[in-house]
Amino acid sequence: MRPFAIGTVFGLGLALAGCAGPASATDLTTADSSDGKKLYVAKCAKCHKFYDPANYSDREWEIWMGKMSKKAKLKPEQQVAVSDYIEKVLRAPK
């Protein structure tokens, strides 16, 4: 039996997030948002500039998150925190 890949965990997280209804910045608690933002700044900006996730389709962003999560060596729970922060704060409709 093969263990779950990070991409599988990420995909499951996205699927579950999609079941929760429309997302908004208020869906995240202050602690969740802060943890996700801290990881986003520490892990992503360490190697490159911030890219605007709103400039990518959902599928394109999912692919990049999978690749970059591996490079940043994010644990599954860290990947979920960063993904939640990006999806609910940075990609949320304004």
Rosetta constraint file for C-alpha pairs under 8 A:
AtomPair CA 4 CA 8 HARMONIC 6.09 0.50
AtomPair CA 4 CA 9 HARMONIC 6.91 0.50
AtomPair CA 5 CA 9 HARMONIC 6.56 0.50
AtomPair CA 6 CA 10 HARMONIC 6.06 0.50
AtomPair CA 6 CA 66 HARMONIC 7.40 0.50
AtomPair CA 6 CA 70 HARMONIC 7.84 0.50
AtomPair CA 6 CA 76 HARMONIC 6.33 0.50
AtomPair CA 7 CA 11 HARMONIC 5.93 0.50
AtomPair CA 7 CA 66 HARMONIC 5.70 0.50
AtomPair CA 8 CA 12 HARMONIC 6.05 0.50
AtomPair CA 9 CA 13 HARMONIC 6.09 0.50
AtomPair CA 9 CA 76 HARMONIC 6.74 0.50
AtomPair CA 10 CA 14 HARMONIC 6.21 0.50
AtomPair CA 10 CA 66 HARMONIC 7.36 0.50
AtomPair CA 10 CA 76 HARMONIC 7.56 0.50
AtomPair CA 10 CA 79 HARMONIC 7.07 0.50
AtomPair CA 10 CA 80 HARMONIC 6.65 0.50
AtomPair CA 11 CA 15 HARMONIC 6.09 0.50
AtomPair CA 12 CA 16 HARMONIC 6.07 0.50
AtomPair CA 13 CA 17 HARMONIC 6.00 0.50
AtomPair CA 13 CA 80 HARMONIC 6.53 0.50
AtomPair CA 14 CA 18 HARMONIC 6.09 0.50
AtomPair CA 15 CA 19 HARMONIC 6.53 0.50
AtomPair CA 16 CA 20 HARMONIC 6.82 0.50
AtomPair CA 17 CA 21 HARMONIC 7.76 0.50
AtomPair CA 18 CA 22 HARMONIC 7.70 0.50
AtomPair CA 23 CA 27 HARMONIC 6.33 0.50
AtomPair CA 23 CA 88 HARMONIC 5.74 0.50
AtomPair CA 23 CA 92 HARMONIC 6.94 0.50
AtomPair CA 24 CA 28 HARMONIC 7.86 0.50
AtomPair CA 24 CA 88 HARMONIC 5.39 0.50
AtomPair CA 24 CA 89 HARMONIC 6.94 0.50
AtomPair CA 24 CA 92 HARMONIC 6.18 0.50
AtomPair CA 24 CA 93 HARMONIC 7.98 0.50
AtomPair CA 25 CA 88 HARMONIC 5.26 0.50
AtomPair CA 25 CA 89 HARMONIC 5.05 0.50
AtomPair CA 25 CA 92 HARMONIC 7.32 0.50
AtomPair CA 27 CA 88 HARMONIC 7.43 0.50
AtomPair CA 28 CA 32 HARMONIC 5.86 0.50
AtomPair CA 28 CA 33 HARMONIC 5.74 0.50
AtomPair CA 28 CA 85 HARMONIC 7.77 0.50
AtomPair CA 28 CA 88 HARMONIC 7.47 0.50
AtomPair CA 29 CA 33 HARMONIC 6.10 0.50
AtomPair CA 30 CA 34 HARMONIC 5.97 0.50
AtomPair CA 31 CA 35 HARMONIC 6.06 0.50
AtomPair CA 32 CA 36 HARMONIC 6.11 0.50
AtomPair CA 32 CA 81 HARMONIC 6.93 0.50
AtomPair CA 32 CA 85 HARMONIC 7.73 0.50
AtomPair CA 33 CA 37 HARMONIC 5.97 0.50
AtomPair CA 33 CA 81 HARMONIC 7.86 0.50
AtomPair CA 33 CA 85 HARMONIC 5.73 0.50
AtomPair CA 34 CA 38 HARMONIC 6.01 0.50
AtomPair CA 35 CA 39 HARMONIC 6.23 0.50
AtomPair CA 35 CA 81 HARMONIC 6.84 0.50
AtomPair CA 35 CA 82 HARMONIC 7.93 0.50
AtomPair CA 36 CA 40 HARMONIC 6.03 0.50
AtomPair CA 36 CA 78 HARMONIC 7.52 0.50
AtomPair CA 36 CA 81 HARMONIC 4.65 0.50
AtomPair CA 36 CA 82 HARMONIC 4.44 0.50
AtomPair CA 36 CA 83 HARMONIC 7.61 0.50
AtomPair CA 36 CA 84 HARMONIC 7.13 0.50
AtomPair CA 36 CA 85 HARMONIC 5.17 0.50
AtomPair CA 36 CA 86 HARMONIC 7.95 0.50
AtomPair CA 37 CA 41 HARMONIC 6.10 0.50
AtomPair CA 37 CA 82 HARMONIC 6.80 0.50
AtomPair CA 37 CA 85 HARMONIC 6.34 0.50
AtomPair CA 38 CA 42 HARMONIC 5.97 0.50
AtomPair CA 39 CA 43 HARMONIC 5.58 0.50
AtomPair CA 39 CA 44 HARMONIC 7.66 0.50
AtomPair CA 39 CA 78 HARMONIC 7.34 0.50
AtomPair CA 39 CA 81 HARMONIC 7.92 0.50
AtomPair CA 39 CA 82 HARMONIC 6.36 0.50
AtomPair CA 40 CA 44 HARMONIC 5.39 0.50
AtomPair CA 40 CA 45 HARMONIC 7.27 0.50
AtomPair CA 40 CA 82 HARMONIC 5.81 0.50
AtomPair CA 41 CA 45 HARMONIC 5.31 0.50
AtomPair CA 41 CA 46 HARMONIC 7.45 0.50
AtomPair CA 42 CA 46 HARMONIC 5.97 0.50
AtomPair CA 43 CA 47 HARMONIC 7.67 0.50
AtomPair CA 43 CA 72 HARMONIC 5.98 0.50
AtomPair CA 44 CA 48 HARMONIC 6.56 0.50
AtomPair CA 44 CA 49 HARMONIC 7.72 0.50
AtomPair CA 44 CA 50 HARMONIC 7.17 0.50
AtomPair CA 44 CA 72 HARMONIC 7.35 0.50
AtomPair CA 45 CA 49 HARMONIC 5.65 0.50
AtomPair CA 45 CA 50 HARMONIC 6.26 0.50
AtomPair CA 52 CA 56 HARMONIC 7.83 0.50
AtomPair CA 52 CA 90 HARMONIC 7.78 0.50
AtomPair CA 53 CA 61 HARMONIC 6.76 0.50
AtomPair CA 53 CA 86 HARMONIC 7.54 0.50
AtomPair CA 53 CA 90 HARMONIC 6.83 0.50
AtomPair CA 53 CA 91 HARMONIC 6.02 0.50
AtomPair CA 54 CA 90 HARMONIC 7.25 0.50
AtomPair CA 54 CA 91 HARMONIC 5.24 0.50
AtomPair CA 56 CA 60 HARMONIC 5.78 0.50
AtomPair CA 56 CA 61 HARMONIC 5.73 0.50
AtomPair CA 57 CA 61 HARMONIC 6.10 0.50
AtomPair CA 58 CA 62 HARMONIC 6.10 0.50
AtomPair CA 59 CA 63 HARMONIC 6.29 0.50
AtomPair CA 60 CA 64 HARMONIC 6.33 0.50
AtomPair CA 61 CA 65 HARMONIC 6.00 0.50
AtomPair CA 62 CA 66 HARMONIC 6.22 0.50
AtomPair CA 63 CA 67 HARMONIC 6.38 0.50
AtomPair CA 64 CA 68 HARMONIC 5.90 0.50
AtomPair CA 65 CA 69 HARMONIC 5.73 0.50
AtomPair CA 65 CA 83 HARMONIC 7.76 0.50
AtomPair CA 66 CA 70 HARMONIC 6.52 0.50
AtomPair CA 67 CA 71 HARMONIC 6.51 0.50
AtomPair CA 68 CA 72 HARMONIC 5.94 0.50
AtomPair CA 69 CA 73 HARMONIC 5.94 0.50
AtomPair CA 69 CA 74 HARMONIC 5.35 0.50
AtomPair CA 69 CA 79 HARMONIC 6.47 0.50
AtomPair CA 70 CA 74 HARMONIC 6.45 0.50
AtomPair CA 74 CA 78 HARMONIC 5.59 0.50
AtomPair CA 74 CA 79 HARMONIC 5.67 0.50
AtomPair CA 75 CA 79 HARMONIC 6.16 0.50
AtomPair CA 76 CA 80 HARMONIC 6.30 0.50
AtomPair CA 77 CA 81 HARMONIC 6.26 0.50
AtomPair CA 78 CA 82 HARMONIC 6.18 0.50
AtomPair CA 79 CA 83 HARMONIC 5.96 0.50
AtomPair CA 80 CA 84 HARMONIC 5.92 0.50
AtomPair CA 81 CA 85 HARMONIC 6.17 0.50
AtomPair CA 82 CA 86 HARMONIC 6.14 0.50
AtomPair CA 83 CA 87 HARMONIC 5.92 0.50
AtomPair CA 84 CA 88 HARMONIC 5.83 0.50
AtomPair CA 84 CA 89 HARMONIC 7.98 0.50
AtomPair CA 85 CA 89 HARMONIC 5.57 0.50
AtomPair CA 85 CA 90 HARMONIC 7.14 0.50
AtomPair CA 86 CA 90 HARMONIC 4.83 0.50
AtomPair CA 86 CA 91 HARMONIC 6.03 0.50
AtomPair CA 87 CA 91 HARMONIC 4.87 0.50
AtomPair CA 87 CA 92 HARMONIC 6.12 0.50
AtomPair CA 88 CA 92 HARMONIC 5.17 0.50
